[in-house]
Amino acid sequence: VSVELTDGSVRASAVDFHLLYDMSRLNLVSVTPQLSNNFTQTVILDDSGQIYSSEGGIYKLLRLAMVSRKATADLPGGTIPLASVTFEARQNGAATIKFPDDNSKLQVVGKVL
């Protein structure tokens, strides 16, 4: 999972997002936040498999929030890896992994160089 900052002068200092996955077809196996070069601390990792009540209640959610305690010039920009997420299929067929439709659960805190 990654986020892309399209303005070259903007750097990310924090991110908080929900990733939805098809609860009838997928099991969450693992989540590994991408720390070190980009973010320095995970502040929220909720991989308990709560049902996301919006969008028909057919998805479970994963929530991850991370911060970077670095000087502005050292903050990440461009395409930023957020996490490696592994799922296992519960049954054959197509499955959906996505951000919420209205993007209300995706926040990137940035600073301008």
N, CA, C and O atoms as CSV, one atom per row, in Angstrom:
chain,resi,resn,atom,element,x,y,z
A,1,VAL,N,N,0.861,-1.159,0.000
A,1,VAL,CA,C,0.000,0.000,0.000
A,1,VAL,C,C,0.904,1.216,0.000
A,1,VAL,O,O,1.860,1.277,0.773
A,2,SER,N,N,0.613,2.197,-0.865
A,2,SER,CA,C,1.418,3.415,-0.913
A,2,SER,C,C,0.520,4.610,-1.198
A,2,SER,O,O,-0.631,4.465,-1.611
A,3,VAL,N,N,1.074,5.790,-0.967
A,3,VAL,CA,C,0.390,7.038,-1.272
A,3,VAL,C,C,1.326,7.853,-2.160
A,3,VAL,O,O,2.546,7.797,-2.006
A,4,GLU,N,N,0.750,8.603,-3.083
A,4,GLU,CA,C,1.565,9.426,-3.975
A,4,GLU,C,C,1.240,10.896,-3.762
A,4,GLU,O,O,0.088,11.312,-3.890
A,5,LEU,N,N,2.271,11.682,-3.435
A,5,LEU,CA,C,2.132,13.128,-3.329
A,5,LEU,C,C,2.560,13.710,-4.670
A,5,LEU,O,O,3.720,13.586,-5.063
A,6,THR,N,N,1.634,14.338,-5.366
A,6,THR,CA,C,1.918,14.797,-6.721
A,6,THR,C,C,2.582,16.169,-6.774
A,6,THR,O,O,3.118,16.550,-7.815
A,7,ASP,N,N,2.557,16.913,-5.679
A,7,ASP,CA,C,3.231,18.209,-5.612
A,7,ASP,C,C,4.625,17.977,-5.040
A,7,ASP,O,O,4.765,17.565,-3.889
A,8,GLY,N,N,5.654,18.239,-5.838
A,8,GLY,CA,C,7.030,17.976,-5.433
A,8,GLY,C,C,7.509,18.759,-4.236
A,8,GLY,O,O,8.529,18.410,-3.642
A,9,SER,N,N,6.794,19.821,-3.860
A,9,SER,CA,C,7.215,20.626,-2.715
A,9,SER,C,C,6.560,20.191,-1.405
A,9,SER,O,O,6.840,20.763,-0.352
A,10,VAL,N,N,5.689,19.183,-1.466
A,10,VAL,CA,C,4.980,18.716,-0.268
A,10,VAL,C,C,5.637,17.442,0.254
A,10,VAL,O,O,5.958,16.533,-0.512
A,11,ARG,N,N,5.827,17.394,1.554
A,11,ARG,CA,C,6.380,16.221,2.228
A,11,ARG,C,C,5.387,15.726,3.270
A,11,ARG,O,O,4.671,16.529,3.869
A,12,ALA,N,N,5.331,14.419,3.495
A,12,ALA,CA,C,4.378,13.837,4.441
A,12,ALA,C,C,5.016,13.693,5.818
A,12,ALA,O,O,6.115,13.155,5.957
A,13,SER,N,N,4.303,14.187,6.834
A,13,SER,CA,C,4.788,14.023,8.205
A,13,SER,C,C,3.948,13.016,8.982
A,13,SER,O,O,4.359,12.555,10.047
A,14,ALA,N,N,2.768,12.670,8.453
A,14,ALA,CA,C,1.912,11.680,9.098
A,14,ALA,C,C,0.901,11.157,8.085
A,14,ALA,O,O,0.591,11.816,7.092
A,15,VAL,N,N,0.395,9.955,8.361
A,15,VAL,CA,C,-0.638,9.356,7.519
A,15,VAL,C,C,-1.547,8.508,8.406
A,15,VAL,O,O,-1.094,7.868,9.355
A,16,ASP,N,N,-2.837,8.518,8.076
A,16,ASP,CA,C,-3.836,7.717,8.795
A,16,ASP,C,C,-4.822,7.235,7.740
A,16,ASP,O,O,-5.453,8.046,7.062
A,17,PHE,N,N,-4.958,5.909,7.595
A,17,PHE,CA,C,-5.850,5.411,6.551
A,17,PHE,C,C,-6.550,4.132,6.960
A,17,PHE,O,O,-6.079,3.391,7.824
A,18,HIS,N,N,-7.682,3.889,6.324
A,18,HIS,CA,C,-8.421,2.631,6.423
A,18,HIS,C,C,-8.295,1.931,5.082
A,18,HIS,O,O,-8.448,2.557,4.033
A,19,LEU,N,N,-8.021,0.661,5.111
A,19,LEU,CA,C,-8.001,-0.164,3.916
A,19,LEU,C,C,-9.110,-1.192,4.088
A,19,LEU,O,O,-9.148,-1.908,5.089
A,20,LEU,N,N,-10.007,-1.265,3.120
A,20,LEU,CA,C,-11.147,-2.181,3.193
A,20,LEU,C,C,-10.856,-3.430,2.368
A,20,LEU,O,O,-10.197,-3.373,1.330
A,21,TYR,N,N,-11.367,-4.567,2.859
A,21,TYR,CA,C,-11.195,-5.806,2.106
A,21,TYR,C,C,-12.454,-6.660,2.213
A,21,TYR,O,O,-13.160,-6.636,3.222
A,22,ASP,N,N,-12.709,-7.394,1.179
A,22,ASP,CA,C,-13.899,-8.225,1.021
A,22,ASP,C,C,-13.909,-9.323,2.081
A,22,ASP,O,O,-13.104,-10.253,2.030
A,23,MET,N,N,-14.837,-9.206,3.053
A,23,MET,CA,C,-14.828,-10.143,4.178
A,23,MET,C,C,-15.299,-11.541,3.813
A,23,MET,O,O,-15.004,-12.492,4.537
A,24,SER,N,N,-16.018,-11.691,2.716
A,24,SER,CA,C,-16.469,-13.036,2.338
A,24,SER,C,C,-15.415,-13.792,1.538
A,24,SER,O,O,-15.516,-15.009,1.382
A,25,ARG,N,N,-14.407,-13.093,1.029
A,25,ARG,CA,C,-13.430,-13.747,0.156
A,25,ARG,C,C,-11.995,-13.713,0.659
A,25,ARG,O,O,-11.153,-14.473,0.180
A,26,LEU,N,N,-11.700,-12.820,1.642
A,26,LEU,CA,C,-10.311,-12.646,2.069
A,26,LEU,C,C,-10.160,-12.720,3.583
A,26,LEU,O,O,-11.037,-12.292,4.334
A,27,ASN,N,N,-9.040,-13.267,4.009
A,27,ASN,CA,C,-8.601,-13.210,5.396
A,27,ASN,C,C,-7.321,-12.395,5.437
A,27,ASN,O,O,-6.436,-12.584,4.603
A,28,LEU,N,N,-7.217,-11.504,6.386
A,28,LEU,CA,C,-5.994,-10.744,6.584
A,28,LEU,C,C,-4.970,-11.646,7.259
A,28,LEU,O,O,-5.242,-12.229,8.308
A,29,VAL,N,N,-3.788,-11.758,6.650
A,29,VAL,CA,C,-2.735,-12.608,7.183
A,29,VAL,C,C,-1.725,-11.787,7.981
A,29,VAL,O,O,-1.373,-12.145,9.104
A,30,SER,N,N,-1.259,-10.674,7.386
A,30,SER,CA,C,-0.251,-9.869,8.072
A,30,SER,C,C,-0.246,-8.429,7.562
A,30,SER,O,O,-0.643,-8.136,6.435
A,31,VAL,N,N,0.217,-7.553,8.438
A,31,VAL,CA,C,0.412,-6.137,8.116
A,31,VAL,C,C,1.777,-5.739,8.647
A,31,VAL,O,O,2.076,-5.941,9.824
A,32,THR,N,N,2.604,-5.171,7.778
A,32,THR,CA,C,3.922,-4.701,8.196
A,32,THR,C,C,4.062,-3.236,7.807
A,32,THR,O,O,4.266,-2.928,6.633
A,33,PRO,N,N,3.956,-2.323,8.778
A,33,PRO,CA,C,4.148,-0.896,8.472
A,33,PRO,C,C,5.555,-0.652,7.935
A,33,PRO,O,O,6.513,-1.277,8.390
A,34,GLN,N,N,5.679,0.246,6.976
A,34,GLN,CA,C,6.977,0.587,6.390
A,34,GLN,C,C,7.581,1.753,7.170
A,34,GLN,O,O,7.317,2.919,6.877
A,35,LEU,N,N,8.381,1.420,8.149
A,35,LEU,CA,C,9.037,2.433,8.974
A,35,LEU,C,C,10.466,2.646,8.492
A,35,LEU,O,O,10.857,2.068,7.478
A,36,SER,N,N,11.226,3.429,9.163
A,36,SER,CA,C,12.641,3.756,8.962
A,36,SER,C,C,12.828,4.910,7.999
A,36,SER,O,O,12.878,6.058,8.441
A,37,ASN,N,N,12.934,4.657,6.700
A,37,ASN,CA,C,13.239,5.745,5.765
A,37,ASN,C,C,12.128,6.782,5.659
A,37,ASN,O,O,12.405,7.955,5.406
A,38,ASN,N,N,10.878,6.372,5.846
A,38,ASN,CA,C,9.772,7.310,5.673
A,38,ASN,C,C,9.153,7.731,6.994
A,38,ASN,O,O,9.189,8.910,7.346
A,39,PHE,N,N,8.596,6.799,7.717
A,39,PHE,CA,C,7.942,7.107,8.983
A,39,PHE,C,C,8.729,6.483,10.119
A,39,PHE,O,O,9.386,5.457,9.944
A,40,THR,N,N,8.656,7.114,11.293
A,40,THR,CA,C,9.470,6.661,12.414
A,40,THR,C,C,8.668,5.942,13.492
A,40,THR,O,O,9.250,5.249,14.327
A,41,GLN,N,N,7.337,6.093,13.491
A,41,GLN,CA,C,6.549,5.486,14.559
A,41,GLN,C,C,5.147,5.122,14.065
A,41,GLN,O,O,4.503,5.902,13.365
A,42,THR,N,N,4.687,3.925,14.441
A,42,THR,CA,C,3.304,3.519,14.214
A,42,THR,C,C,2.511,3.924,15.444
A,42,THR,O,O,2.841,3.513,16.556
A,43,VAL,N,N,1.460,4.729,15.258
A,43,VAL,CA,C,0.662,5.173,16.405
A,43,VAL,C,C,-0.659,4.416,16.509
A,43,VAL,O,O,-1.219,4.311,17.600
A,44,ILE,N,N,-1.165,3.889,15.401
A,44,ILE,CA,C,-2.369,3.059,15.415
A,44,ILE,C,C,-2.169,1.925,14.415
A,44,ILE,O,O,-1.806,2.156,13.261
A,45,LEU,N,N,-2.408,0.709,14.867
A,45,LEU,CA,C,-2.472,-0.437,13.971
A,45,LEU,C,C,-3.638,-1.287,14.459
A,45,LEU,O,O,-3.528,-2.001,15.455
A,46,ASP,N,N,-4.751,-1.201,13.746
A,46,ASP,CA,C,-5.940,-1.971,14.098
A,46,ASP,C,C,-6.179,-2.987,12.996
A,46,ASP,O,O,-6.683,-2.657,11.922
A,47,ASP,N,N,-5.811,-4.212,13.277
A,47,ASP,CA,C,-6.006,-5.301,12.321
A,47,ASP,C,C,-6.950,-6.352,12.899
A,47,ASP,O,O,-6.829,-7.541,12.603
A,48,SER,N,N,-7.896,-5.897,13.732
A,48,SER,CA,C,-8.819,-6.808,14.419
A,48,SER,C,C,-9.950,-7.325,13.526
A,48,SER,O,O,-10.702,-8.216,13.923
A,49,GLY,N,N,-10.066,-6.757,12.311
A,49,GLY,CA,C,-11.083,-7.252,11.381
A,49,GLY,C,C,-12.478,-6.728,11.650
A,49,GLY,O,O,-13.463,-7.422,11.400
A,50,GLN,N,N,-12.571,-5.495,12.165
A,50,GLN,CA,C,-13.883,-4.887,12.372
A,50,GLN,C,C,-14.634,-4.775,11.052
A,50,GLN,O,O,-14.025,-4.591,9.998
A,51,ILE,N,N,-15.940,-4.885,11.111
A,51,ILE,CA,C,-16.769,-4.701,9.914
A,51,ILE,C,C,-16.924,-3.217,9.670
A,51,ILE,O,O,-17.233,-2.456,10.588
A,52,TYR,N,N,-16.708,-2.802,8.427
A,52,TYR,CA,C,-16.878,-1.407,8.020
A,52,TYR,C,C,-18.350,-1.216,7.701
A,52,TYR,O,O,-18.843,-1.755,6.710
A,53,SER,N,N,-19.058,-0.458,8.524
A,53,SER,CA,C,-20.523,-0.375,8.434
A,53,SER,C,C,-21.028,0.382,7.209
A,53,SER,O,O,-22.147,0.137,6.758
A,54,SER,N,N,-20.242,1.277,6.673
A,54,SER,CA,C,-20.649,1.969,5.443
A,54,SER,C,C,-20.436,1.048,4.247
A,54,SER,O,O,-19.849,-0.025,4.387
A,55,GLU,N,N,-20.896,1.446,3.111
A,55,GLU,CA,C,-20.708,0.711,1.851
A,55,GLU,C,C,-21.276,-0.707,1.924
A,55,GLU,O,O,-20.675,-1.650,1.410
A,56,GLY,N,N,-22.432,-0.847,2.563
A,56,GLY,CA,C,-23.151,-2.112,2.557
A,56,GLY,C,C,-22.709,-3.136,3.581
A,56,GLY,O,O,-23.261,-4.235,3.630
A,57,GLY,N,N,-21.723,-2.799,4.401
A,57,GLY,CA,C,-21.274,-3.726,5.428
A,57,GLY,C,C,-20.668,-5.013,4.891
A,57,GLY,O,O,-20.721,-6.043,5.563
A,58,ILE,N,N,-20.089,-4.975,3.687
A,58,ILE,CA,C,-19.512,-6.185,3.095
A,58,ILE,C,C,-17.990,-6.224,3.211
A,58,ILE,O,O,-17.345,-7.145,2.710
A,59,TYR,N,N,-17.422,-5.214,3.879
A,59,TYR,CA,C,-15.970,-5.131,4.012
A,59,TYR,C,C,-15.553,-5.159,5.476
A,59,TYR,O,O,-16.278,-4.705,6.361
A,60,LYS,N,N,-14.371,-5.704,5.701
A,60,LYS,CA,C,-13.688,-5.531,6.969
A,60,LYS,C,C,-12.646,-4.439,6.756
A,60,LYS,O,O,-12.285,-4.123,5.623
A,61,LEU,N,N,-12.166,-3.865,7.866
A,61,LEU,CA,C,-11.206,-2.786,7.704
A,61,LEU,C,C,-9.923,-3.040,8.462
A,61,LEU,O,O,-9.884,-3.731,9.480
A,62,LEU,N,N,-8.887,-2.454,7.923
A,62,LEU,CA,C,-7.567,-2.392,8.525
A,62,LEU,C,C,-7.265,-0.911,8.671
A,62,LEU,O,O,-7.435,-0.157,7.713
A,63,ARG,N,N,-6.822,-0.474,9.842
A,63,ARG,CA,C,-6.471,0.934,10.029
A,63,ARG,C,C,-5.018,1.028,10.457
A,63,ARG,O,O,-4.549,0.269,11.304
A,64,LEU,N,N,-4.314,1.982,9.849
A,64,LEU,CA,C,-2.916,2.214,10.160
A,64,LEU,C,C,-2.653,3.715,10.191
A,64,LEU,O,O,-3.057,4.440,9.282
A,65,ALA,N,N,-1.980,4.175,11.233
A,65,ALA,CA,C,-1.551,5.572,11.328
A,65,ALA,C,C,-0.087,5.599,11.734
A,65,ALA,O,O,0.329,4.885,12.646
A,66,MET,N,N,0.692,6.434,11.046
A,66,MET,CA,C,2.122,6.544,11.318
A,66,MET,C,C,2.528,8.010,11.299
A,66,MET,O,O,1.890,8.831,10.639
A,67,VAL,N,N,3.588,8.332,12.022
A,67,VAL,CA,C,4.132,9.689,12.033
A,67,VAL,C,C,5.618,9.626,11.733
A,67,VAL,O,O,6.266,8.591,11.888
A,68,SER,N,N,6.136,10.765,11.299
A,68,SER,CA,C,7.560,10.894,11.044
A,68,SER,C,C,8.095,12.042,11.890
A,68,SER,O,O,7.662,13.185,11.746
A,69,ARG,N,N,9.012,11.739,12.745
A,69,ARG,CA,C,9.616,12.757,13.610
A,69,ARG,C,C,10.975,13.142,13.025
A,69,ARG,O,O,12.031,12.835,13.577
A,70,LYS,N,N,10.899,13.824,11.887
A,70,LYS,CA,C,12.098,14.242,11.172
A,70,LYS,C,C,11.970,15.713,10.813
A,70,LYS,O,O,10.873,16.271,10.833
A,71,ALA,N,N,13.079,16.331,10.489
A,71,ALA,CA,C,13.069,17.706,9.994
A,71,ALA,C,C,12.331,17.742,8.660
A,71,ALA,O,O,12.334,16.751,7.929
A,72,THR,N,N,11.707,18.855,8.336
A,72,THR,CA,C,10.904,18.977,7.111
A,72,THR,C,C,11.678,18.530,5.873
A,72,THR,O,O,11.132,17.823,5.025
A,73,ALA,N,N,12.916,18.925,5.762
A,73,ALA,CA,C,13.718,18.570,4.579
A,73,ALA,C,C,13.947,17.068,4.461
A,73,ALA,O,O,14.218,16.570,3.368
A,74,ASP,N,N,13.842,16.338,5.575
A,74,ASP,CA,C,14.077,14.892,5.571
A,74,ASP,C,C,12.801,14.067,5.445
A,74,ASP,O,O,12.862,12.838,5.399
A,75,LEU,N,N,11.644,14.731,5.388
A,75,LEU,CA,C,10.369,14.016,5.281
A,75,LEU,C,C,10.218,13.417,3.884
A,75,LEU,O,O,10.779,13.939,2.921
A,76,PRO,N,N,9.463,12.323,3.771
A,76,PRO,CA,C,9.288,11.682,2.462
A,76,PRO,C,C,8.351,12.459,1.543
A,76,PRO,O,O,7.441,13.146,2.006
A,77,GLY,N,N,8.579,12.344,0.255
A,77,GLY,CA,C,7.710,12.926,-0.768
A,77,GLY,C,C,7.571,11.942,-1.908
A,77,GLY,O,O,8.136,10.849,-1.864
A,78,GLY,N,N,6.814,12.326,-2.940
A,78,GLY,CA,C,6.625,11.433,-4.083
A,78,GLY,C,C,5.748,10.249,-3.733
A,78,GLY,O,O,4.740,10.400,-3.043
A,79,THR,N,N,6.132,9.057,-4.211
A,79,THR,CA,C,5.399,7.838,-3.875
A,79,THR,C,C,6.002,7.248,-2.608
A,79,THR,O,O,7.190,6.933,-2.555
A,80,ILE,N,N,5.152,7.105,-1.580
A,80,ILE,CA,C,5.622,6.696,-0.260
A,80,ILE,C,C,5.008,5.346,0.115
A,80,ILE,O,O,3.789,5.236,0.246
A,81,PRO,N,N,5.844,4.322,0.288
A,81,PRO,CA,C,5.315,3.032,0.761
A,81,PRO,C,C,4.790,3.183,2.187
A,81,PRO,O,O,5.450,3.784,3.035
A,82,LEU,N,N,3.602,2.636,2.451
A,82,LEU,CA,C,3.003,2.724,3.778
A,82,LEU,C,C,3.061,1.398,4.524
A,82,LEU,O,O,3.415,1.357,5.702
A,83,ALA,N,N,2.716,0.322,3.842
A,83,ALA,CA,C,2.685,-0.984,4.506
A,83,ALA,C,C,2.688,-2.102,3.480
A,83,ALA,O,O,2.257,-1.935,2.340
A,84,SER,N,N,3.184,-3.237,3.918
A,84,SER,CA,C,3.030,-4.473,3.156
A,84,SER,C,C,1.886,-5.236,3.819
A,84,SER,O,O,1.921,-5.511,5.018
A,85,VAL,N,N,0.880,-5.570,3.027
A,85,VAL,CA,C,-0.306,-6.246,3.544
A,85,VAL,C,C,-0.479,-7.552,2.780
A,85,VAL,O,O,-0.446,-7.576,1.549
A,86,THR,N,N,-0.667,-8.644,3.532
A,86,THR,CA,C,-0.844,-9.957,2.915
A,86,THR,C,C,-2.221,-10.505,3.271
A,86,THR,O,O,-2.626,-10.504,4.434
A,87,PHE,N,N,-2.932,-10.975,2.245
A,87,PHE,CA,C,-4.242,-11.593,2.420
A,87,PHE,C,C,-4.184,-13.035,1.951
A,87,PHE,O,O,-3.301,-13.417,1.183
A,88,GLU,N,N,-5.133,-13.830,2.421
A,88,GLU,CA,C,-5.286,-15.199,1.952
A,88,GLU,C,C,-6.722,-15.344,1.453
A,88,GLU,O,O,-7.659,-14.845,2.075
A,89,ALA,N,N,-6.881,-16.027,0.335
A,89,ALA,CA,C,-8.212,-16.239,-0.242
A,89,ALA,C,C,-8.993,-17.246,0.583
A,89,ALA,O,O,-8.472,-18.291,0.971
A,90,ARG,N,N,-10.252,-16.916,0.845
A,90,ARG,CA,C,-11.151,-17.839,1.553
A,90,ARG,C,C,-11.858,-18.757,0.572
A,90,ARG,O,O,-12.270,-19.864,0.916
A,91,GLN,N,N,-11.991,-18.268,-0.676
A,91,GLN,CA,C,-12.652,-19.044,-1.729
A,91,GLN,C,C,-12.207,-18.494,-3.076
A,91,GLN,O,O,-11.619,-17.415,-3.150
A,92,ASN,N,N,-12.486,-19.227,-4.123
A,92,ASN,CA,C,-12.138,-18.788,-5.475
A,92,ASN,C,C,-13.010,-17.610,-5.885
A,92,ASN,O,O,-14.121,-17.437,-5.384
A,93,GLY,N,N,-12.489,-16.801,-6.806
A,93,GLY,CA,C,-13.256,-15.689,-7.356
A,93,GLY,C,C,-12.564,-14.362,-7.112
A,93,GLY,O,O,-11.537,-14.280,-6.439
A,94,ALA,N,N,-13.160,-13.328,-7.680
A,94,ALA,CA,C,-12.612,-11.975,-7.547
A,94,ALA,C,C,-12.929,-11.420,-6.168
A,94,ALA,O,O,-13.987,-11.691,-5.600
A,95,ALA,N,N,-11.997,-10.641,-5.643
A,95,ALA,CA,C,-12.183,-9.995,-4.344
A,95,ALA,C,C,-11.768,-8.531,-4.471
A,95,ALA,O,O,-11.029,-8.165,-5.385
A,96,THR,N,N,-12.244,-7.705,-3.556
A,96,THR,CA,C,-11.961,-6.276,-3.595
A,96,THR,C,C,-11.134,-5.863,-2.380
A,96,THR,O,O,-11.426,-6.247,-1.247
A,97,ILE,N,N,-10.095,-5.070,-2.644
A,97,ILE,CA,C,-9.299,-4.394,-1.630
A,97,ILE,C,C,-9.277,-2.935,-2.054
A,97,ILE,O,O,-8.901,-2.632,-3.186
A,98,LYS,N,N,-9.675,-2.016,-1.160
A,98,LYS,CA,C,-9.812,-0.629,-1.593
A,98,LYS,C,C,-9.813,0.325,-0.418
A,98,LYS,O,O,-9.929,-0.089,0.735
A,99,PHE,N,N,-9.682,1.614,-0.723
A,99,PHE,CA,C,-9.916,2.676,0.238
A,99,PHE,C,C,-11.413,2.978,0.225
A,99,PHE,O,O,-12.080,2.692,-0.769
A,100,PRO,N,N,-11.963,3.553,1.308
A,100,PRO,CA,C,-13.382,3.936,1.288
A,100,PRO,C,C,-13.701,4.842,0.094
A,100,PRO,O,O,-12.868,5.647,-0.324
A,101,ASP,N,N,-14.922,4.702,-0.453
A,101,ASP,CA,C,-15.306,5.439,-1.665
A,101,ASP,C,C,-15.121,6.948,-1.559
A,101,ASP,O,O,-14.677,7.584,-2.515
A,102,ASP,N,N,-15.455,7.526,-0.409
A,102,ASP,CA,C,-15.383,8.981,-0.294
A,102,ASP,C,C,-14.025,9.483,0.196
A,102,ASP,O,O,-13.854,10.686,0.395
A,103,ASN,N,N,-13.068,8.596,0.392
A,103,ASN,CA,C,-11.725,8.927,0.879
A,103,ASN,C,C,-11.725,9.667,2.212
A,103,ASN,O,O,-10.724,10.287,2.572
A,104,SER,N,N,-12.842,9.609,2.955
A,104,SER,CA,C,-12.907,10.320,4.228
A,104,SER,C,C,-12.019,9.681,5.289
A,104,SER,O,O,-11.719,10.315,6.301
A,105,LYS,N,N,-11.602,8.466,5.082
A,105,LYS,CA,C,-10.770,7.772,6.063
A,105,LYS,C,C,-9.311,7.698,5.620
A,105,LYS,O,O,-8.567,6.822,6.061
A,106,LEU,N,N,-8.908,8.616,4.752
A,106,LEU,CA,C,-7.532,8.701,4.284
A,106,LEU,C,C,-7.042,10.116,4.544
A,106,LEU,O,O,-7.532,11.069,3.937
A,107,GLN,N,N,-6.079,10.256,5.441
A,107,GLN,CA,C,-5.548,11.581,5.762
A,107,GLN,C,C,-4.034,11.546,5.681
A,107,GLN,O,O,-3.386,10.653,6.225
A,108,VAL,N,N,-3.487,12.525,4.997
A,108,VAL,CA,C,-2.051,12.692,4.920
A,108,VAL,C,C,-1.751,14.094,5.439
A,108,VAL,O,O,-2.287,15.076,4.927
A,109,VAL,N,N,-0.903,14.188,6.446
A,109,VAL,CA,C,-0.495,15.488,6.982
A,109,VAL,C,C,0.824,15.834,6.322
A,109,VAL,O,O,1.779,15.058,6.368
A,110,GLY,N,N,0.871,17.007,5.708
A,110,GLY,CA,C,2.059,17.367,4.972
A,110,GLY,C,C,2.610,18.725,5.339
A,110,GLY,O,O,1.950,19.538,5.986
A,111,LYS,N,N,3.830,18.947,4.912
A,111,LYS,CA,C,4.504,20.232,5.083
A,111,LYS,C,C,5.071,20.628,3.738
A,111,LYS,O,O,5.502,19.779,2.958
A,112,VAL,N,N,5.068,21.917,3.471
A,112,VAL,CA,C,5.623,22.436,2.227
A,112,VAL,C,C,7.064,22.841,2.470
A,112,VAL,O,O,7.373,23.505,3.459
A,113,LEU,N,N,7.947,22.438,1.563
A,113,LEU,CA,C,9.372,22.803,1.673
A,113,LEU,C,C,9.571,24.287,1.476
A,113,LEU,O,O,10.702,24.770,1.534
